[in-house]
């Protein structure tokens, strides 16, 4: 498995996403400890949102950059429409597609258009660079999910995970 694939789905530098999300109930996923900005549900929704944007961009679908940071997080209605299990399924479906894209070495050096924040010029990068950016983004937010699980006394998961 390439390092890029490992960063997206494996245990490159962190516990795999499948373990990080393991054994979380709907109720726990929506709990928000005092002083934190987002629940585990909101963090995963945000990861899935940007994962889909990345998949769109590397597929040549010009998906606009969100107008504000809040647009990359779920509304109350979004959370009511998509249960925790459905959100996990949506994330893992997209995660498999991202890993497939990372395995497609003939496409990794293709330049793609990546729209930027409103008012800034669009950027061009390779599919590899966009997938690397996705991997870094996911690692950051999965780290937040691990911390939330620690705060909610639900870490480590049954399959294990780093506790440092």
C-alpha positions, 0 to 999 in steps of 0.5 A, a space after each residue: 500500500 502506498 504511503 498516500 493510501 495509508 494516510 487516507 485509510 490506514 495507520 500511517 501516522 495515526 490510528 486508522 479512521 475505522 478504529 477512531 470511529 469504532 463503537 460510537 453511538 448516535 448519542 455519544 457522537 452528538 455530545 459536545 463537552 463544555 468549551 469545544 466548538 464541534 461534536 464528533 458528528 460535526 467533525 466527521 460531517 466536516 471531513 466527509 464534506 471536504 472529502 467529497 469536494 476533493 473527489 469532485 475536484 479530482 474528477 473534474 467537477 468544479 465544485 465551488 469553495 464554501 462561502 464561509 467556514 460554517 458552510 463546511 459544517 452541518 446545520 441542525 437540519 443536516 444532522 436530523 436528516 442523516 443519522 450517525 450510522 449513515 454519516 459513517 457510511 457516507 464517509 467510508 464510501 468516499 474514503 474508499 473512493 479517495 484511496 482508489 484515486 490514490 492507487 491510480 498512479 496514472 492520474 496522480 500527476 494530472 493538474 486539476 482546478 481547485 477553486 479558492 475562497 471567494 475573492 481569491 484566484 482559483 488554484 491549480 494543483 495535481 490530483 496527488 497534491 489535492 489527495 495529500 491535502 485531504 490526508 492532512 485535513 483528515 488527520 487534523 480532524 480525526 485528531 480532534 475526534 480522538 481528543 473528543 473521545 478522550 474527553 467523553 471517556 470513550 477512548 481507546 476503541 475496542 480495536 485499540 488506538 494510540 493513547 499519547 
